Amino acid sequence: MSDDPSRIAEAATRRAQRVPLRGIWIWIAPWLAGALLGGAALLGVFTASGAHDGDTYAVGLFTAGLALVALVWLVKRSVDGPARGWSFDLLVEQPESLLVLIALLAAIGIGGLFLAADTRGAAELAGYALFVVCLVLVAWNLKHYYDRTDCR
């Protein structure tokens, strides 16, 4: 029994319309990474809130801050579009992205100051370091943004 040419054409059309597994993974991976980072941030916050000593509090808050920074970075990469080169780029191009980044870094930096005010020792230094890193990132992004607008 020979196959009907219309059936062969229909099967070929269906195969052409299928989305490859790699295409599905490219769409799902950022959402999965965002969910994992959000879960890590929540776990860090819950660890810090239930801490009985300063070190556990510092580790929980540091974990939450680090996960939030990574989540902001993931959102920034998604907003800026496809990567142009170095995928580990810390500088934003769009004014909306700059505003969101500054707000989030300010919140994280203030959290670092609260950590430094509440603890002593290594956790205090970590809080100050988090604040300074946030300040440097804000200043660097502002300089980059205004340099780019001056070039245009």
PyMOL CGO cylinders between C-alpha atoms (Angstrom):
from pymol import cmd
from pymol.cgo import CYLINDER

trace = [
    CYLINDER, 0.00, 0.00, 0.00, 1.55, 3.34, -1.04, 0.3, 1, 1, 1, 1, 1, 1,
    CYLINDER, 1.55, 3.34, -1.04, 1.41, 6.50, 1.03, 0.3, 1, 1, 1, 1, 1, 1,
    CYLINDER, 1.41, 6.50, 1.03, -0.79, 9.31, -0.13, 0.3, 1, 1, 1, 1, 1, 1,
    CYLINDER, -0.79, 9.31, -0.13, 1.27, 12.41, -1.12, 0.3, 1, 1, 1, 1, 1, 1,
    CYLINDER, 1.27, 12.41, -1.12, -1.08, 14.69, 0.85, 0.3, 1, 1, 1, 1, 1, 1,
    CYLINDER, -1.08, 14.69, 0.85, -0.42, 12.64, 4.03, 0.3, 1, 1, 1, 1, 1, 1,
    CYLINDER, -0.42, 12.64, 4.03, 3.32, 12.86, 3.49, 0.3, 1, 1, 1, 1, 1, 1,
    CYLINDER, 3.32, 12.86, 3.49, 3.09, 16.64, 3.00, 0.3, 1, 1, 1, 1, 1, 1,
    CYLINDER, 3.09, 16.64, 3.00, 0.88, 16.96, 6.11, 0.3, 1, 1, 1, 1, 1, 1,
    CYLINDER, 0.88, 16.96, 6.11, 3.34, 14.95, 8.24, 0.3, 1, 1, 1, 1, 1, 1,
    CYLINDER, 3.34, 14.95, 8.24, 6.25, 17.06, 6.97, 0.3, 1, 1, 1, 1, 1, 1,
    CYLINDER, 6.25, 17.06, 6.97, 4.35, 20.24, 7.85, 0.3, 1, 1, 1, 1, 1, 1,
    CYLINDER, 4.35, 20.24, 7.85, 3.69, 18.96, 11.37, 0.3, 1, 1, 1, 1, 1, 1,
    CYLINDER, 3.69, 18.96, 11.37, 7.36, 18.07, 11.84, 0.3, 1, 1, 1, 1, 1, 1,
    CYLINDER, 7.36, 18.07, 11.84, 8.40, 21.53, 10.64, 0.3, 1, 1, 1, 1, 1, 1,
    CYLINDER, 8.40, 21.53, 10.64, 6.03, 23.19, 13.15, 0.3, 1, 1, 1, 1, 1, 1,
    CYLINDER, 6.03, 23.19, 13.15, 7.44, 21.33, 16.15, 0.3, 1, 1, 1, 1, 1, 1,
    CYLINDER, 7.44, 21.33, 16.15, 9.49, 23.36, 18.58, 0.3, 1, 1, 1, 1, 1, 1,
    CYLINDER, 9.49, 23.36, 18.58, 12.84, 21.72, 19.25, 0.3, 1, 1, 1, 1, 1, 1,
    CYLINDER, 12.84, 21.72, 19.25, 13.68, 20.81, 22.83, 0.3, 1, 1, 1, 1, 1, 1,
    CYLINDER, 13.68, 20.81, 22.83, 16.54, 23.32, 22.82, 0.3, 1, 1, 1, 1, 1, 1,
    CYLINDER, 16.54, 23.32, 22.82, 14.07, 26.10, 21.95, 0.3, 1, 1, 1, 1, 1, 1,
    CYLINDER, 14.07, 26.10, 21.95, 11.86, 25.14, 24.87, 0.3, 1, 1, 1, 1, 1, 1,
    CYLINDER, 11.86, 25.14, 24.87, 14.84, 25.01, 27.25, 0.3, 1, 1, 1, 1, 1, 1,
    CYLINDER, 14.84, 25.01, 27.25, 16.00, 28.49, 26.13, 0.3, 1, 1, 1, 1, 1, 1,
    CYLINDER, 16.00, 28.49, 26.13, 12.56, 29.84, 27.07, 0.3, 1, 1, 1, 1, 1, 1,
    CYLINDER, 12.56, 29.84, 27.07, 12.25, 27.95, 30.38, 0.3, 1, 1, 1, 1, 1, 1,
    CYLINDER, 12.25, 27.95, 30.38, 15.83, 28.32, 31.72, 0.3, 1, 1, 1, 1, 1, 1,
    CYLINDER, 15.83, 28.32, 31.72, 15.63, 32.03, 32.71, 0.3, 1, 1, 1, 1, 1, 1,
    CYLINDER, 15.63, 32.03, 32.71, 12.32, 31.46, 34.49, 0.3, 1, 1, 1, 1, 1, 1,
    CYLINDER, 12.32, 31.46, 34.49, 13.70, 28.46, 36.32, 0.3, 1, 1, 1, 1, 1, 1,
    CYLINDER, 13.70, 28.46, 36.32, 16.82, 30.40, 37.33, 0.3, 1, 1, 1, 1, 1, 1,
    CYLINDER, 16.82, 30.40, 37.33, 14.65, 33.29, 38.54, 0.3, 1, 1, 1, 1, 1, 1,
    CYLINDER, 14.65, 33.29, 38.54, 12.50, 30.95, 40.62, 0.3, 1, 1, 1, 1, 1, 1,
    CYLINDER, 12.50, 30.95, 40.62, 15.59, 29.32, 42.16, 0.3, 1, 1, 1, 1, 1, 1,
    CYLINDER, 15.59, 29.32, 42.16, 17.16, 32.70, 42.96, 0.3, 1, 1, 1, 1, 1, 1,
    CYLINDER, 17.16, 32.70, 42.96, 13.91, 33.98, 44.44, 0.3, 1, 1, 1, 1, 1, 1,
    CYLINDER, 13.91, 33.98, 44.44, 13.69, 30.84, 46.58, 0.3, 1, 1, 1, 1, 1, 1,
    CYLINDER, 13.69, 30.84, 46.58, 17.29, 31.31, 47.73, 0.3, 1, 1, 1, 1, 1, 1,
    CYLINDER, 17.29, 31.31, 47.73, 16.53, 34.93, 48.66, 0.3, 1, 1, 1, 1, 1, 1,
    CYLINDER, 16.53, 34.93, 48.66, 13.46, 33.88, 50.65, 0.3, 1, 1, 1, 1, 1, 1,
    CYLINDER, 13.46, 33.88, 50.65, 15.40, 31.11, 52.35, 0.3, 1, 1, 1, 1, 1, 1,
    CYLINDER, 15.40, 31.11, 52.35, 18.10, 33.60, 53.33, 0.3, 1, 1, 1, 1, 1, 1,
    CYLINDER, 18.10, 33.60, 53.33, 15.52, 36.03, 54.72, 0.3, 1, 1, 1, 1, 1, 1,
    CYLINDER, 15.52, 36.03, 54.72, 13.79, 33.28, 56.71, 0.3, 1, 1, 1, 1, 1, 1,
    CYLINDER, 13.79, 33.28, 56.71, 17.15, 32.07, 58.02, 0.3, 1, 1, 1, 1, 1, 1,
    CYLINDER, 17.15, 32.07, 58.02, 18.07, 35.58, 59.13, 0.3, 1, 1, 1, 1, 1, 1,
    CYLINDER, 18.07, 35.58, 59.13, 14.68, 36.19, 60.75, 0.3, 1, 1, 1, 1, 1, 1,
    CYLINDER, 14.68, 36.19, 60.75, 14.86, 33.02, 62.82, 0.3, 1, 1, 1, 1, 1, 1,
    CYLINDER, 14.86, 33.02, 62.82, 18.53, 33.36, 63.78, 0.3, 1, 1, 1, 1, 1, 1,
    CYLINDER, 18.53, 33.36, 63.78, 19.54, 32.96, 67.40, 0.3, 1, 1, 1, 1, 1, 1,
    CYLINDER, 19.54, 32.96, 67.40, 23.01, 34.44, 66.97, 0.3, 1, 1, 1, 1, 1, 1,
    CYLINDER, 23.01, 34.44, 66.97, 24.66, 37.14, 64.90, 0.3, 1, 1, 1, 1, 1, 1,
    CYLINDER, 24.66, 37.14, 64.90, 26.59, 34.82, 62.61, 0.3, 1, 1, 1, 1, 1, 1,
    CYLINDER, 26.59, 34.82, 62.61, 23.51, 32.93, 61.44, 0.3, 1, 1, 1, 1, 1, 1,
    CYLINDER, 23.51, 32.93, 61.44, 21.76, 36.25, 60.90, 0.3, 1, 1, 1, 1, 1, 1,
    CYLINDER, 21.76, 36.25, 60.90, 24.69, 37.55, 58.84, 0.3, 1, 1, 1, 1, 1, 1,
    CYLINDER, 24.69, 37.55, 58.84, 24.86, 34.41, 56.71, 0.3, 1, 1, 1, 1, 1, 1,
    CYLINDER, 24.86, 34.41, 56.71, 21.11, 34.50, 56.06, 0.3, 1, 1, 1, 1, 1, 1,
    CYLINDER, 21.11, 34.50, 56.06, 21.14, 38.17, 55.15, 0.3, 1, 1, 1, 1, 1, 1,
    CYLINDER, 21.14, 38.17, 55.15, 24.22, 37.72, 52.96, 0.3, 1, 1, 1, 1, 1, 1,
    CYLINDER, 24.22, 37.72, 52.96, 22.56, 34.82, 51.15, 0.3, 1, 1, 1, 1, 1, 1,
    CYLINDER, 22.56, 34.82, 51.15, 19.42, 36.85, 50.59, 0.3, 1, 1, 1, 1, 1, 1,
    CYLINDER, 19.42, 36.85, 50.59, 21.42, 39.84, 49.34, 0.3, 1, 1, 1, 1, 1, 1,
    CYLINDER, 21.42, 39.84, 49.34, 23.54, 37.76, 47.01, 0.3, 1, 1, 1, 1, 1, 1,
    CYLINDER, 23.54, 37.76, 47.01, 20.50, 35.99, 45.58, 0.3, 1, 1, 1, 1, 1, 1,
    CYLINDER, 20.50, 35.99, 45.58, 18.74, 39.32, 45.07, 0.3, 1, 1, 1, 1, 1, 1,
    CYLINDER, 18.74, 39.32, 45.07, 21.76, 40.77, 43.28, 0.3, 1, 1, 1, 1, 1, 1,
    CYLINDER, 21.76, 40.77, 43.28, 21.86, 37.72, 41.00, 0.3, 1, 1, 1, 1, 1, 1,
    CYLINDER, 21.86, 37.72, 41.00, 18.11, 38.01, 40.39, 0.3, 1, 1, 1, 1, 1, 1,
    CYLINDER, 18.11, 38.01, 40.39, 18.45, 41.70, 39.52, 0.3, 1, 1, 1, 1, 1, 1,
    CYLINDER, 18.45, 41.70, 39.52, 21.26, 40.80, 37.17, 0.3, 1, 1, 1, 1, 1, 1,
    CYLINDER, 21.26, 40.80, 37.17, 19.12, 38.16, 35.49, 0.3, 1, 1, 1, 1, 1, 1,
    CYLINDER, 19.12, 38.16, 35.49, 16.27, 40.63, 35.03, 0.3, 1, 1, 1, 1, 1, 1,
    CYLINDER, 16.27, 40.63, 35.03, 18.72, 43.25, 33.72, 0.3, 1, 1, 1, 1, 1, 1,
    CYLINDER, 18.72, 43.25, 33.72, 20.04, 40.86, 31.10, 0.3, 1, 1, 1, 1, 1, 1,
    CYLINDER, 20.04, 40.86, 31.10, 16.50, 40.04, 30.03, 0.3, 1, 1, 1, 1, 1, 1,
    CYLINDER, 16.50, 40.04, 30.03, 15.52, 43.70, 29.77, 0.3, 1, 1, 1, 1, 1, 1,
    CYLINDER, 15.52, 43.70, 29.77, 18.65, 44.74, 27.88, 0.3, 1, 1, 1, 1, 1, 1,
    CYLINDER, 18.65, 44.74, 27.88, 18.15, 42.08, 25.23, 0.3, 1, 1, 1, 1, 1, 1,
    CYLINDER, 18.15, 42.08, 25.23, 20.63, 39.62, 23.78, 0.3, 1, 1, 1, 1, 1, 1,
    CYLINDER, 20.63, 39.62, 23.78, 24.20, 39.74, 25.00, 0.3, 1, 1, 1, 1, 1, 1,
    CYLINDER, 24.20, 39.74, 25.00, 26.60, 41.65, 22.77, 0.3, 1, 1, 1, 1, 1, 1,
    CYLINDER, 26.60, 41.65, 22.77, 29.81, 40.13, 23.99, 0.3, 1, 1, 1, 1, 1, 1,
    CYLINDER, 29.81, 40.13, 23.99, 30.86, 39.59, 27.54, 0.3, 1, 1, 1, 1, 1, 1,
    CYLINDER, 30.86, 39.59, 27.54, 27.81, 37.98, 29.18, 0.3, 1, 1, 1, 1, 1, 1,
    CYLINDER, 27.81, 37.98, 29.18, 28.99, 39.07, 32.63, 0.3, 1, 1, 1, 1, 1, 1,
    CYLINDER, 28.99, 39.07, 32.63, 28.24, 42.74, 31.90, 0.3, 1, 1, 1, 1, 1, 1,
    CYLINDER, 28.24, 42.74, 31.90, 27.39, 44.88, 34.93, 0.3, 1, 1, 1, 1, 1, 1,
    CYLINDER, 27.39, 44.88, 34.93, 26.55, 48.07, 33.05, 0.3, 1, 1, 1, 1, 1, 1,
    CYLINDER, 26.55, 48.07, 33.05, 23.06, 48.99, 31.89, 0.3, 1, 1, 1, 1, 1, 1,
    CYLINDER, 23.06, 48.99, 31.89, 22.23, 50.78, 28.66, 0.3, 1, 1, 1, 1, 1, 1,
    CYLINDER, 22.23, 50.78, 28.66, 18.61, 51.90, 29.06, 0.3, 1, 1, 1, 1, 1, 1,
    CYLINDER, 18.61, 51.90, 29.06, 17.38, 54.61, 31.44, 0.3, 1, 1, 1, 1, 1, 1,
    CYLINDER, 17.38, 54.61, 31.44, 14.58, 52.41, 32.79, 0.3, 1, 1, 1, 1, 1, 1,
    CYLINDER, 14.58, 52.41, 32.79, 17.06, 49.67, 33.60, 0.3, 1, 1, 1, 1, 1, 1,
    CYLINDER, 17.06, 49.67, 33.60, 19.33, 52.21, 35.27, 0.3, 1, 1, 1, 1, 1, 1,
    CYLINDER, 19.33, 52.21, 35.27, 16.51, 53.45, 37.49, 0.3, 1, 1, 1, 1, 1, 1,
    CYLINDER, 16.51, 53.45, 37.49, 15.53, 49.93, 38.57, 0.3, 1, 1, 1, 1, 1, 1,
    CYLINDER, 15.53, 49.93, 38.57, 19.17, 48.97, 39.16, 0.3, 1, 1, 1, 1, 1, 1,
    CYLINDER, 19.17, 48.97, 39.16, 19.83, 52.05, 41.30, 0.3, 1, 1, 1, 1, 1, 1,
    CYLINDER, 19.83, 52.05, 41.30, 16.72, 51.44, 43.39, 0.3, 1, 1, 1, 1, 1, 1,
    CYLINDER, 16.72, 51.44, 43.39, 17.61, 47.80, 43.99, 0.3, 1, 1, 1, 1, 1, 1,
    CYLINDER, 17.61, 47.80, 43.99, 21.27, 48.51, 44.73, 0.3, 1, 1, 1, 1, 1, 1,
    CYLINDER, 21.27, 48.51, 44.73, 20.25, 51.29, 47.13, 0.3, 1, 1, 1, 1, 1, 1,
    CYLINDER, 20.25, 51.29, 47.13, 17.97, 48.88, 48.99, 0.3, 1, 1, 1, 1, 1, 1,
    CYLINDER, 17.97, 48.88, 48.99, 20.68, 46.23, 49.15, 0.3, 1, 1, 1, 1, 1, 1,
    CYLINDER, 20.68, 46.23, 49.15, 23.28, 48.80, 50.28, 0.3, 1, 1, 1, 1, 1, 1,
    CYLINDER, 23.28, 48.80, 50.28, 21.00, 50.07, 53.05, 0.3, 1, 1, 1, 1, 1, 1,
    CYLINDER, 21.00, 50.07, 53.05, 20.46, 46.46, 54.09, 0.3, 1, 1, 1, 1, 1, 1,
    CYLINDER, 20.46, 46.46, 54.09, 24.24, 46.16, 54.34, 0.3, 1, 1, 1, 1, 1, 1,
    CYLINDER, 24.24, 46.16, 54.34, 24.33, 49.20, 56.63, 0.3, 1, 1, 1, 1, 1, 1,
    CYLINDER, 24.33, 49.20, 56.63, 21.64, 47.67, 58.83, 0.3, 1, 1, 1, 1, 1, 1,
    CYLINDER, 21.64, 47.67, 58.83, 23.69, 44.49, 58.98, 0.3, 1, 1, 1, 1, 1, 1,
    CYLINDER, 23.69, 44.49, 58.98, 26.81, 46.45, 59.94, 0.3, 1, 1, 1, 1, 1, 1,
    CYLINDER, 26.81, 46.45, 59.94, 24.93, 48.38, 62.63, 0.3, 1, 1, 1, 1, 1, 1,
    CYLINDER, 24.93, 48.38, 62.63, 23.45, 45.25, 64.22, 0.3, 1, 1, 1, 1, 1, 1,
    CYLINDER, 23.45, 45.25, 64.22, 26.50, 42.96, 64.34, 0.3, 1, 1, 1, 1, 1, 1,
    CYLINDER, 26.50, 42.96, 64.34, 30.18, 43.01, 65.20, 0.3, 1, 1, 1, 1, 1, 1,
    CYLINDER, 30.18, 43.01, 65.20, 33.22, 41.32, 63.72, 0.3, 1, 1, 1, 1, 1, 1,
    CYLINDER, 33.22, 41.32, 63.72, 33.17, 39.75, 60.27, 0.3, 1, 1, 1, 1, 1, 1,
    CYLINDER, 33.17, 39.75, 60.27, 29.46, 40.36, 59.76, 0.3, 1, 1, 1, 1, 1, 1,
    CYLINDER, 29.46, 40.36, 59.76, 29.95, 44.08, 60.38, 0.3, 1, 1, 1, 1, 1, 1,
    CYLINDER, 29.95, 44.08, 60.38, 32.71, 44.21, 57.78, 0.3, 1, 1, 1, 1, 1, 1,
    CYLINDER, 32.71, 44.21, 57.78, 30.53, 42.25, 55.35, 0.3, 1, 1, 1, 1, 1, 1,
    CYLINDER, 30.53, 42.25, 55.35, 27.74, 44.79, 55.80, 0.3, 1, 1, 1, 1, 1, 1,
    CYLINDER, 27.74, 44.79, 55.80, 30.05, 47.71, 55.11, 0.3, 1, 1, 1, 1, 1, 1,
    CYLINDER, 30.05, 47.71, 55.11, 31.56, 45.88, 52.14, 0.3, 1, 1, 1, 1, 1, 1,
    CYLINDER, 31.56, 45.88, 52.14, 28.07, 45.23, 50.71, 0.3, 1, 1, 1, 1, 1, 1,
    CYLINDER, 28.07, 45.23, 50.71, 27.25, 48.93, 51.05, 0.3, 1, 1, 1, 1, 1, 1,
    CYLINDER, 27.25, 48.93, 51.05, 30.51, 50.01, 49.37, 0.3, 1, 1, 1, 1, 1, 1,
    CYLINDER, 30.51, 50.01, 49.37, 30.08, 47.52, 46.51, 0.3, 1, 1, 1, 1, 1, 1,
    CYLINDER, 30.08, 47.52, 46.51, 26.56, 48.82, 45.91, 0.3, 1, 1, 1, 1, 1, 1,
    CYLINDER, 26.56, 48.82, 45.91, 27.83, 52.42, 45.90, 0.3, 1, 1, 1, 1, 1, 1,
    CYLINDER, 27.83, 52.42, 45.90, 30.58, 51.55, 43.43, 0.3, 1, 1, 1, 1, 1, 1,
    CYLINDER, 30.58, 51.55, 43.43, 28.13, 49.75, 41.13, 0.3, 1, 1, 1, 1, 1, 1,
    CYLINDER, 28.13, 49.75, 41.13, 25.71, 52.69, 41.18, 0.3, 1, 1, 1, 1, 1, 1,
    CYLINDER, 25.71, 52.69, 41.18, 28.49, 55.20, 40.44, 0.3, 1, 1, 1, 1, 1, 1,
    CYLINDER, 28.49, 55.20, 40.44, 29.95, 53.01, 37.70, 0.3, 1, 1, 1, 1, 1, 1,
    CYLINDER, 29.95, 53.01, 37.70, 26.56, 52.57, 36.02, 0.3, 1, 1, 1, 1, 1, 1,
    CYLINDER, 26.56, 52.57, 36.02, 25.79, 56.30, 36.23, 0.3, 1, 1, 1, 1, 1, 1,
    CYLINDER, 25.79, 56.30, 36.23, 29.14, 57.15, 34.68, 0.3, 1, 1, 1, 1, 1, 1,
    CYLINDER, 29.14, 57.15, 34.68, 28.65, 54.57, 31.92, 0.3, 1, 1, 1, 1, 1, 1,
    CYLINDER, 28.65, 54.57, 31.92, 25.13, 55.78, 31.16, 0.3, 1, 1, 1, 1, 1, 1,
    CYLINDER, 25.13, 55.78, 31.16, 26.12, 59.44, 30.94, 0.3, 1, 1, 1, 1, 1, 1,
    CYLINDER, 26.12, 59.44, 30.94, 29.22, 58.61, 28.90, 0.3, 1, 1, 1, 1, 1, 1,
    CYLINDER, 29.22, 58.61, 28.90, 27.00, 56.74, 26.44, 0.3, 1, 1, 1, 1, 1, 1,
    CYLINDER, 27.00, 56.74, 26.44, 24.51, 59.60, 26.21, 0.3, 1, 1, 1, 1, 1, 1,
    CYLINDER, 24.51, 59.60, 26.21, 27.33, 62.13, 25.66, 0.3, 1, 1, 1, 1, 1, 1,
    CYLINDER, 27.33, 62.13, 25.66, 28.66, 60.03, 22.77, 0.3, 1, 1, 1, 1, 1, 1,
    CYLINDER, 28.66, 60.03, 22.77, 25.29, 60.15, 21.07, 0.3, 1, 1, 1, 1, 1, 1,
]
cmd.load_cgo(trace, "trace")
